[in-house]
Each structure stands twice: as structure tokens, then as C-alpha cells.
Amino acid sequence: MKASIAVIDASLVVEALVPSTYTRLARRTLEELSGRAALLAPSGLLQAEVLNGLRKALHRGVLDALTPAVEALKRLPIVYVSVGDLLVTLASEVVRVTGATGQDAVYIALALMLNAELYTLDAGQAAAASRVLGAEKIHYIAGGGGGEQGV
């Protein structure tokens, strides 16, 4: 089944930007997705989480500098969706029902609101999302960093 809208989580983007065992897989996933779907993410949230993941990678010595990775982030064909009252209200219900973090709930709520598929490397987010989106809408890329490693 081809997705026409794909909500992408920061864990996937961080893995694509930070050199690791799974960078190639994350980049290939983003490239293939962008060829068949609009890539959407919550505005401000994705950028902040990715910047945090890049900061961690810099401190671990995995990245030499932030600027090239930030520039690469800015070149990704992501459509940013404003996090307004409706999305926050829906995300609060996702938190209530699943126990997901507030950040994860915003991505899940965006996918729910748009009837979109969610792509993530975060196992906890994938598990929470499956409770409200259904397993067929979740694309968990196992083996990547996700969670605390990525963001």
C-alpha cells in the first residue's frame, strides 16, 4: 500500500543525518518516501528534536559540526504543519489513551488527523501509535537508534 501522506518522526531524520550503522537505511527510507508521498511533520517540534539529537551526536564526537547537518535538515522536502489548538487537543487524547510522551503524541495525532502513515525508529512511539492508528499505519524501522539515542 502506497502512502500519499507520511508523517515522519525526528528519530528517522536524526538517524539520516548522524553517521551510524543505520544511516543508510534511514536515508533510503526518506528518499523512497519522498518519491511517493508528501513528508509531513509538526512545525517547530521536529526541528527542535532533531537539533537536540544533533547536539547529542556532537557531544559524543559522532558529528564534527552542527552546521552541515542543520543545512541538510533544511534541504529535506518536509512540509511543516502548524501545531495549533486542534492538534494539541488531539495529542492530549493520545497521551491519555496511550501514555505516550507529549512529543510522540503530537506526531501520532498529526497522522491520526490526516489519516496518514507514521514512520519512526522509536519503538515506544510505534507501540503507542499502533493503539490509536492501527498497526497497518505504523512503519517502525527496527534496529535504528530512535528513542533516547536519536533524540
N, C-alpha and C positions, 0 to 999 in steps of 0.2 A: 504494500500500500504506500503510495507516494504522499508525502505531506506537502500541502500548499503553504502552510504556515508552520514554522518551527520556532518554539521558544527555546532559547539557548541559555544555559546556566553559566555563571562565571567560572565554575570548575573546568568546563570544557575549554573556555577561552584561555585561562591561565595555563592549562596543560599544553595548549597550542603555542603559547608564547615563551614558556620557560623550558629550556632543554631538559629532557628526561627520557626515560625508556618509552614513554607513551606519547611523546610529542608528535611523531609521525602519524600515529593513529588519530590523534585529535585534529591535526591539520587536515588530514584526508577527510575526516568526518565533516569538518566545516566546509571544505571545498566541495564535496559531493552535495551537501545540503544546500549550499548557496546556488548550485546549478539547478535545483528543482523546487526550492521553497524560499519564501521570504523569511529571513532570520530576524526574529524579534526578541527584545529584551527590555526589562524595565529601565527607563532612563535614570541615570544617577546611580542606581543600585549596582548594575553590572560594572560600570566604570570604577566605582569605589571598591567593590570586592576584588576586581582584577588588580587594581593598584595595590591593594593590600597583599595579594598573592605575589605580585612582583617585588614588593618591599621585602617580603619574607625570603624570596629567592635571592635577592641582592645580599641580604644579611647572611644567608647560608653560603654565599660565594658561588651560587649557580649562575647568576647573571652578573655581568661586568658593569652594566649601566642600565638605568631605567629608561632613558630617552628612546633608544631604538625599539624597545618593547611597547612603550606608550604610543609611538608613531605607528607601529604595526597594528595595535588595537584600533587606532583611529582610521586605519585603512580598511578594516573589516566591513563588509557590506551589511551592517546591522541596522535595522530600523528600531529606533528607541521609542518606547511607549511611555507616556507620562504616567506617573503614579499618582492618580487622583483619588478622590473620596470613594468612588465605586470600587476601584481595585483594592484599596485599603480595607474596605468593609468586607469584600470577598476574602481577602487574605486573612482577616481576623477569624472568619468562619473556618478557613483551612487550618489555622492554628488550633482552634477549639476542637475540631473533629480529629485531627491527625497528631497534634502535638509537635508539628514542625516548627523550626525556628521562624522568626518573623521574616528574615531574608528569604529562606526557602519558600515560605508560604506565598510571597509576592510572585515569584516565578510560577509556582503551581497555580495561583489564582489567575495569572495572565493567560496561561494555557487553558484553564477552565473557561474563562470568559470568552476566549476566541475559538474554542473547540479545536485547539492546536495540539500538536505533539510536543513533548518536553524532552530535551536532550541534556544529559547530565553525566558527570563522573562521580557524583556524590551519592553513595549508597543509601544514606539516611533520607535524602531528599527523594530519591526514586521510590523508596518504600512508602513514604508519606504520600507522595503523588499518586501512587497506584490505588490508594484508598479512596481518592476522590475523582481521579481521571480515568481509572481503569488501566490495567496492565498494557493493553494494546496501544495506549497513547504515550507510554513511557519508553524512552530509549536510554537505558543505563549502559554506559560504556564501561564495562567491568575492567578492573586492573589498573585504571588510571589513578591519579592522586586523589582528586575530589576532597570533600570534607575539609579537615584541618590542614592537610598538606597543601592543597591548591589555594584555598582562600582563607 
